[in-house]
Amino acid sequence: MVTGATGLLGSHIVQSLVEQGFEVNALVRSYRNHSRWQRDGVQVYHGNLCDREHLYLAMQNCQAVIHAAADTSPASHYYRRFKAVNVDPTSSLIDLSLQMGMQRFIFISTANCFAFGDRDHPGNEEKPAETWTLRSGYIKSKLQAQQLVLQAVKDQGLPAIIMNPTFLLGNEEEPRSSNTIFRPARLPIIPTASGGKNFVDVRHVANTCIKGLHTGEPGECFLLAGVNASYREFYLKVLEIQGKQKPILVLPSWLLRTFGWVVYRMSYRLGQPTSINPWNMRLISSNAYYSNSKARNLLNLPASDLEEMIRMYYAD
């Protein structure tokens, strides 16, 4: 059973599972989004991730769960919103998996559960996230859900492993949060932060998650990372692929963080969520780089190519 089957990663997981001969129960929120799964090997269940009964029905006749659904919106830092989607359903899936005797539980977490590093010393699975990053409701909720899974492995023998992907890039059939990073490239002058992040090919992440069905010891976490690149390097590659020349304006960290505080206070007074807050501004001003050594060595995670990922995004 795959949750989040219409999401960027979830849809690639379902497609790869079917291509490899698996039968899949796909949990989706809306009938509008699941027409692509009207095919042999996929049983679509329309349901609410937060409804335990819907989860139970979708898990019937399954031997494994790949939990890829999550609220990843950067437009809110309120923890309660993220807890309802990212933490509580994970708890229900853990309980149901134990009751129903699932042979494998794969939890799709985030690289942000671990501390990032620089190019010379990228982050790995050994160092937990820095405290200030937990001001992000998304990161805090994913870390708490990850801890629930690890505790269930330790206390109840849940046969689970955790995948921690970085920023996913690839072909998208519908607008998603990853679109945001491409929007500045449409402007006459491209504004960007001084930091960078790790970009990973969504196809490689999907296939590596499937490998986790039979590889990896319960309780292990795997950073699924690809290419470490600054935002300036990213936009230079976008312009190269487009055959365009535009100036790139790198905004200093102090300016972005000040702007973040101003917008955050205004949005708080108005009761309107916003992705512009001091914590997100600090994140994008940081070099959030990670190593994929463990996943590469134990799960054979392929190398990602930044140019190829960007070309896939722009492909028809």
RALINPE-V484398 format. One record per residue. N is the residue number from 0. PSI is psi in degrees with one decimal (* if undefined). OMEGA is omega in whole degrees, -180 to 180 (NA if undefined). D_FIRST is the distance of its C-alpha to the first C-alpha in Angstrom with 2 decimals. Layout:
N,PSI,OMEGA,D_FIRST  N,PSI,OMEGA,D_FIRST
This chain:
0,133.1,-179,0.00  1,123.4,172,3.79  2,157.9,-179,6.67  3,35.6,-171,10.01  4,-15.2,178,9.26  5,-0.8,178,13.02  6,172.1,-179,14.35  7,-52.4,-180,16.39  8,-45.5,-177,14.18  9,-40.0,-180,10.75  10,-36.9,177,12.39  11,-34.6,177,13.81  12,-47.4,-180,10.71  13,-45.7,-180,9.26  14,-44.8,-179,12.87  15,-38.4,178,13.41  16,-46.6,-179,10.55  17,-42.5,180,12.05  18,-27.7,180,15.46  19,5.6,174,14.92  20,9.5,178,14.11  21,152.0,169,10.43  22,134.2,-169,8.84  23,132.7,165,5.81  24,116.5,-175,4.57  25,120.1,178,5.87  26,123.2,-179,7.37  27,154.1,180,10.96  28,-39.1,-170,14.22  29,141.1,175,16.66  30,-29.0,-178,17.33  31,-29.0,-171,19.68  32,0.6,-172,17.16  33,15.6,-179,14.83  34,-31.0,-178,17.57  35,-18.4,-177,16.73  36,12.9,174,13.51  37,75.4,-175,15.73  38,163.8,179,15.64  39,140.3,177,15.06  40,-7.1,-179,11.77  41,124.0,173,9.75  42,116.2,-175,9.32  43,131.1,176,9.83  44,117.6,176,9.79  45,120.8,-178,12.63  46,173.5,-180,12.83  47,123.6,180,14.22  48,-27.5,-177,12.41  49,-0.6,-180,15.51  50,112.7,-176,15.35  51,-35.9,-180,14.16  52,-38.8,178,14.28  53,-39.2,178,11.98  54,-43.7,-179,9.29  55,-44.9,-180,10.28  56,-40.4,-179,10.21  57,-21.3,-178,6.73  58,-2.3,-179,5.78  59,137.5,177,8.50  60,21.2,179,9.06  61,154.6,177,6.25  62,-11.7,-178,8.05  63,157.3,177,6.35  64,132.2,169,4.84  65,108.3,-174,6.22  66,95.2,-177,8.06  67,-8.5,-177,10.17  68,142.4,178,11.53  69,154.3,169,15.18  70,111.5,-177,18.62  71,9.8,-175,20.59  72,131.6,175,23.68  73,0.5,-173,26.95  74,3.0,178,28.90  75,144.6,174,28.84  76,2.4,-176,29.52  77,119.2,-175,29.16  78,-37.9,-176,26.97  79,-38.5,179,26.31  80,-45.6,-178,24.52  81,-34.7,-180,22.13  82,-40.0,-176,21.71  83,-29.1,-177,20.44  84,-35.8,-173,17.46  85,-24.9,-175,17.04  86,-55.3,-174,18.09  87,-45.8,177,17.75  88,-31.7,177,14.02  89,-41.0,177,13.50  90,-42.8,179,15.81  91,-41.4,180,14.03  92,-36.4,176,10.67  93,-49.9,-179,13.01  94,-46.5,-178,14.82  95,-37.9,179,12.10  96,-39.3,178,10.67  97,-43.1,-180,14.34  98,-36.3,-174,15.10  99,2.0,175,12.48  100,37.8,178,13.30  101,138.8,-178,10.24  102,-18.5,179,11.82  103,142.6,177,10.57  104,116.0,179,9.73  105,118.8,-180,10.34  106,124.0,177,11.94  107,106.5,-179,13.29  108,-140.5,179,16.75  109,150.5,177,19.96  110,-23.5,-178,23.05  111,-9.0,175,25.07  112,-8.7,177,24.32  113,153.7,180,26.93  114,136.7,176,30.50  115,170.6,179,31.30  116,-164.9,178,34.47  117,-173.0,-177,36.85  118,-38.7,-178,37.11  119,-29.9,-179,39.08  120,71.5,-179,36.95  121,157.1,-180,33.40  122,153.4,177,30.99  123,-170.2,-175,28.90  124,1.5,-174,26.62  125,-29.8,-173,29.72  126,122.8,-179,31.03  127,163.0,-179,29.32  128,146.1,176,29.49  129,147.7,-173,32.94  130,-39.5,-175,33.58  131,-27.1,-180,34.61  132,-19.8,-179,31.26  133,-1.9,171,29.75  134,-17.3,173,31.78  135,121.9,179,28.90  136,-35.0,179,26.63  137,-51.2,-177,23.62  138,-42.9,180,24.49  139,-42.5,-178,25.38  140,-39.7,180,22.14  141,-36.0,177,19.98  142,-41.9,179,22.35  143,-41.0,178,22.18  144,-40.5,178,18.38  145,-40.6,179,18.71  146,-35.1,176,21.44  147,-42.7,180,19.43  148,-46.8,-179,16.92  149,-36.5,178,19.97  150,-38.0,179,21.77  151,-33.3,175,19.08  152,-45.6,-177,19.23  153,-44.9,-172,23.00  154,-30.9,-172,23.54  155,0.6,177,20.82  156,26.2,177,19.62  157,125.7,-178,16.05  158,67.3,-171,15.00  159,145.9,167,14.09  160,162.3,-174,15.41  161,130.7,175,15.95  162,130.7,-177,16.31  163,79.9,-179,19.15  164,154.4,173,19.67  165,-146.2,-175,22.94  166,118.6,-175,23.71  167,133.7,173,21.55  168,146.4,178,23.58  169,-173.7,180,22.93  170,133.2,-178,22.98  171,130.7,178,21.84  172,-22.6,-178,21.68  173,156.6,178,22.20  174,134.2,-180,24.23  175,177.6,-176,22.49  176,-29.3,-179,23.87  177,-14.9,176,24.64  178,-30.0,-173,27.14  179,-38.8,-175,29.40  180,-20.8,-180,30.63  181,-15.9,-175,31.97  182,-42.8,180,33.94  183,-24.9,-179,36.98  184,-13.6,179,37.53  185,-15.1,-174,38.61  186,156.7,178,41.54  187,-38.0,174,45.05  188,128.5,-175,44.88  189,110.6,176,41.56  190,138.8,180,41.31  191,162.5,179,39.12  192,167.5,-177,38.78  193,-7.4,-176,40.39  194,-157.4,179,37.24  195,177.8,179,34.39  196,177.4,178,30.78  197,129.9,-179,28.47  198,134.5,-178,26.76  199,144.3,-180,23.92  200,121.9,-176,22.64  201,-30.6,179,19.12  202,-40.8,180,18.70  203,-38.3,179,19.65  204,-44.6,-179,17.31  205,-48.0,-178,14.25  206,-32.8,179,15.51  207,-35.2,175,16.42  208,-38.5,179,13.04  209,-38.3,176,11.92  210,-30.7,180,15.16  211,-12.6,177,14.17  212,-24.4,-179,11.88  213,8.5,-179,15.32  214,142.6,179,17.84  215,137.8,180,19.10  216,143.1,177,20.28  217,136.4,180,18.49  218,-4.4,180,19.87  219,146.8,174,20.62  220,143.4,-179,20.40  221,118.5,173,20.70  222,116.7,179,22.42  223,88.2,-174,21.19  224,160.4,-179,24.51  225,-101.2,-173,26.51  226,126.8,173,29.93  227,123.7,-178,32.07  228,143.8,174,34.24  229,161.8,178,36.40  230,-34.6,177,35.94  231,-44.3,177,39.30  232,-38.6,179,38.20  233,-48.7,-177,35.09  234,-31.1,174,37.28  235,-38.6,178,39.88  236,-39.1,176,37.30  237,-46.0,-180,36.18  238,-38.3,178,39.88  239,-44.0,180,40.51  240,-36.5,-180,37.78  241,-12.7,-177,39.14  242,34.3,-177,42.68  243,162.6,174,43.86  244,122.2,179,45.94  245,149.8,174,45.56  246,144.5,177,46.62  247,122.0,-178,44.00  248,109.9,180,44.96  249,116.8,-176,43.55  250,133.3,-179,43.74  251,152.8,-177,44.80  252,-43.8,-176,42.64  253,-35.3,180,45.25  254,-45.1,-180,45.33  255,-41.4,-178,41.58  256,-36.8,176,41.36  257,-45.1,178,44.38  258,-39.2,179,42.93  259,-43.0,179,39.69  260,-41.8,-178,41.69  261,-49.5,-178,43.69  262,-39.4,-180,40.79  263,-45.3,-180,38.79  264,-37.7,178,41.78  265,-44.7,-179,42.37  266,-34.6,179,38.79  267,-42.8,180,38.82  268,-34.4,-179,41.99  269,-10.6,-178,40.65  270,25.6,-178,37.30  271,123.5,178,35.48  272,148.8,179,32.59  273,149.2,177,33.19  274,-9.8,-180,31.77  275,99.3,177,35.36  276,165.0,-174,36.01  277,-28.5,-178,37.72  278,-43.3,176,34.61  279,-36.9,179,32.88  280,-35.4,176,36.31  281,-37.8,179,36.73  282,-48.0,-177,33.35  283,-14.0,175,34.18  284,-1.6,-179,37.65  285,154.8,172,36.31  286,92.0,-175,35.52  287,75.4,-174,31.89  288,145.8,-176,31.62  289,158.3,176,29.29  290,143.4,177,29.29  291,20.1,-173,26.53  292,-45.8,-177,28.51  293,-48.4,-179,26.07  294,-34.5,179,23.05  295,-41.0,-177,25.50  296,-38.2,-174,27.00  297,-28.0,-178,24.07  298,2.2,-180,21.18  299,40.5,176,23.52  300,122.3,-180,22.53  301,159.9,176,24.70  302,140.4,177,27.40  303,151.6,179,26.97  304,120.3,-173,29.90  305,-44.2,-180,30.84  306,-43.7,-180,32.73  307,-41.2,180,30.01  308,-41.7,179,27.42  309,-40.8,178,29.95  310,-37.6,178,30.84  311,-39.0,-179,27.23  312,-41.1,-177,27.11  313,-7.5,-179,30.34  314,147.1,178,29.51  315,*,NA,29.40
